[in-house]
């Protein structure tokens, strides 16, 4: 009986907390995917990205050597843990530079999946 009550309490807390809040816009997601692909070797390609502020993580859907995979970037406080935005004077456009933390997280994941 106690286990049943605890399960109900857990479920009610989960449903009451609401949906995860994305803190990266769709436009930023596309720019981040491009930034990830710019620093990745040819056999690794990021396909999509989903971030949650509530869970403080991003899930990167990737293709590694023609195999589908997913890598997490965890313990994110804000977008500065993912990227910085820089300005190219020659083109007059802004571009994203993937943070060292995000690069290291993805590299660790890819190394684990490549074993």
Secondary structure, DSSP 8 states (H G I E B T S, - for coil): -HHHHHHHHHHHHHHHT------S-HHHHHHHHHHHHHHS-TTEEEEEEEEETTTTEEEEEEEETTEEEEEEEES--SGGGTEEEEEETTTTEEEEEE-HHHHHHHHHHHHHHH-
